[in-house]
Amino acid sequence: MAEIASLPRNETGIRTVVDILRQQFGERLHTGQAIREQHGHTTTWIENQAPDAVVYPASTAEVSDLIRVCATHDVPVIPYGTGTSLEGHVNAPAGGICIDLSEMNAVLEVNADDLDCRVQPGVTREDLNTWLRDKGLFFPIDPGANASLGGMASTRASGTNAVRYGTMKDNVLAVEAVMADGRIIRTGTRARKSSAGYDLTRLLVGSEGTLGVITEITLRLHGIPEAISAARCSFPTVEAACQAVTAVIQYGVPVARIELLDTIMVRAINGYADLGLPETPLLLLEFHGTGAGVEEQAGIFGDIAGELGGTGFEATSTPEERNRLWKARHDAYWAMLQYRPGAKGVATDACVPISRLAECVTAAQERALELGLIAPIVGHAGDGNFHVTPLVNMDDAEEVAKAQEYTSWLSQLAISVGGTCTGEHGIGQGKQSYLREELGDATLVMSEIKAALDPANIMNPGKIFAPLD
Amino acid sequence: MAEIASLPRNETGIRTVVDILRQQFGERLHTGQAIREQHGHTTTWIENQAPDAVVYPASTAEVSDLIRVCATHDVPVIPYGTGTSLEGHVNAPAGGICIDLSEMNAVLEVNADDLDCRVQPGVTREDLNTWLRDKGLFFPIDPGANASLGGMASTRASGTNAVRYGTMKDNVLAVEAVMADGRIIRTGTRARKSSAGYDLTRLLVGSEGTLGVITEITLRLHGIPEAISAARCSFPTVEAACQAVTAVIQYGVPVARIELLDTIMVRAINGYADLGLPETPLLLLEFHGTGAGVEEQAGIFGDIAGELGGTGFEATSTPEERNRLWKARHDAYWAMLQYRPGAKGVATDACVPISRLAECVTAAQERALELGLIAPIVGHAGDGNFHVTPLVNMDDAEEVAKAQEYTSWLSQLAISVGGTCTGEHGIGQGKQSYLREELGDATLVMSEIKAALDPANIMNPGKIFAPLD
């Protein structure tokens, strides 16, 4: 586990707040060690820093009351969705109160004609899609995990089909949030676009709970496409695969997903699911549109792939066959873990201009080899976002150090080619030093906004901002 | 002309700053009355409030130097692109220095493989598209006027094809900006998506020069579609036309433009260009895609329109015929002015959920009739954004008062149905009271951000924020 510095604790304040909240929330406040630790970060290699209590509010008014109490006594507030974030976002380095929003899980309103809906933050993306299915609508953002929509908004999540549908920033129309003094604000309306003042929606989306707690979200929805088809194609090199991606995007094919798996990842999947895939870089695609449209898209991709040495091209529109083609991607996480049993995957999140994707993926492979790390790669290639996942024996201090050296090197590589250290995971505790490197004095402006809106620094303290030198 | 309160002037500071800047900028600083008034707002019915001097910087460093001088002496800074904004954005109610960015008009970098480019703020959208044409790329945002890209970013502009390509918020990847203390920041990288800290890009886009002056913009580009087709169809009622729009969007047709013209507007166009259009509501569309794709899209629209009583449906892919079909929209502005010679058009900018579009447009027509106003309507119907433009004799005080009553009523109507008073024009001086009505306490959060980043209120003062009660 990587150690993260604790912050000073306000013991008196915390004791007082827990007492007050216990009166207010009764059995909905928990202080047992197991539940507290479960609410420290779980899907990360960063050490667990448990909050002092976990509270399950049932309404925005309760969140507001709770934050007012914390504000009065200068006690940290850490919002929690499903705990699937990857950079220590839900840790409590200064202790404090974890607000678990899972009980605020109602779909409040679906406006089918307007392709929008309003949900509470604890609704998960799968729950929302189940709810929407018989209306012919869906919410496209798919980060893999069945995350809560509040959490996805807070980290500006995206995933496999951002290349077509955008990220959370593009699909959140407005939020309701409780600010550091307990004020409840609503940042926008149901209008599809607006020029009404500062874009507080986009400021709160991706702010990782450091400015306010999101208590409602108005989302854009999309019609379920008439037809969906999938395709798969192997390439002799990462470069050829990336050239195919660039060509598809430039051609304007409205591809819904285009995922790159490197040779090690394909090997891991073959070991896990016996798919018999050629052990070379693989592209997996999904097309959304009319029947004729998806056929045309697949055809254009097939032509492009063929010219670039692609082999084993397959495309299909039937759901079963689609699932068969995409099985390699769906199994990637489990296949990785089985590829090196007992190891932990260390998440990385570089996102680079797609013209630099091939060289960055190749460099990432070479560097892992040099350091003796086993590090499969999957990438949301259409966005230039790729995840190298060193599989690390966490009991081997030397190997952990190498993995840390590697992730640091990779973040710097992404920044050096005009990209970002984080395409979709966020900064949290893990990437603070790179943020400064990536955006320079802009991070000071971020700090000034943070200080203006949360002067006592009670909102998810210790996240995003590195202590200044 | 509508009067807008002047703000207190810092006469000593202004004199000092003009003297210092004259030494620095020589002939690039202007104080003649004509040029100053020309840099007060021109395309608006708000009275002209001229700055004290107009300066033409040539570089970001010069903008930074200039703002440092203004900051030292507490003098307002008003950025200026082409002066085509509509809500008094470039007025100088407290005097100060207008920064005309038209000399910073270089396309700095085009990355065709990555579909992005970096431009200075004085580049206009038409200039950029001319520059891009032989690369097979284009920049889609089209607000009508040949605005500067800096100005378009500052007002979060959009226009006819936002329904497919989004607004400036969706097409700006990053900006470089000079803040109120002269600091130069860059808000993002060339990565297509990012979760790296607060979204300062989206905070500056739409901030109307009140937080910083945008000195460079990294933009997303798009491949010129293989095929473009256009269609036109008349409808018996506004309601039927809006139902067709809803159906097209819900069906997932990736329509590039879908514009509504009401009966009065069609009548005005017939008078101007003798197009012989049926004098009923009209929809104009444009489709982008492959040859087969645009044909299919037009076919789907034709079917939908037919079911809703649409008549005179025409579609075509040849450029000349496309221009003929779209002539009605291109001529709309001039046709309006000729419809009531000598009158001035008063811009409005309601944007509502599309399920409410028909009733809002109908109500807007009825209310204009009640007030005796002639007010043609064009709408970016796919986004629910529509512009009613009362044609007003500005010498008739009673009529001006009626127009003001009308625009106020219309903003409130939009807000009451879950929409916004401004889909794309911005708040400026003209819509401050509605902003508060629309977003409530969120506007206080905006003020707090403004105060944190520009404590002396020198950045385009008097815009966006209404004085608090």
Interface residues (C-beta under 8 A of the other chain):
Chain A: N111 A112 D113 D114 L115 D116 G136 T155 R156 A157 S158 A162 G166 T167 K169 D170 M179 R183 I184 I185 R186 T187 G188 T189 R190 A191 R192 K193 S194 S195 A196 G197 Y198 D199 L200 R202 L203 V205 G206 S207 L211 H222 G223 P225 E226 T246 I249 Q250 Y251 G252 P254 H288 G289 T290 A292 G293 E296 I300 D349 C351 V352 P353 I354 S355 D383 G384 N385 A414 I415 G418 G419 T420 C421 T422 G423 E424 H425 G426 I427 K431 Y434 L435 E438 L439 G440 D441 A442 T443 L444 V445 M446 E448 I449 K450 A451 A452 L453 I464
Chain B: N111 A112 D113 D114 L115 D116 G136 T155 R156 A157 S158 A162 G166 T167 K169 D170 M179 R183 I184 I185 R186 T187 G188 T189 R190 A191 R192 K193 S194 S195 A196 G197 Y198 D199 L200 R202 L203 V205 G206 S207 L211 H222 G223 P225 E226 T246 I249 Q250 Y251 G252 P254 H288 G289 T290 A292 G293 E296 I300 D349 C351 V352 P353 I354 S355 D383 G384 N385 A414 I415 G418 G419 T420 C421 T422 G423 E424 H425 G426 I427 K431 L435 E438 L439 G440 D441 A442 T443 L444 V445 M446 E448 I449 K450 A451 A452 L453 I464
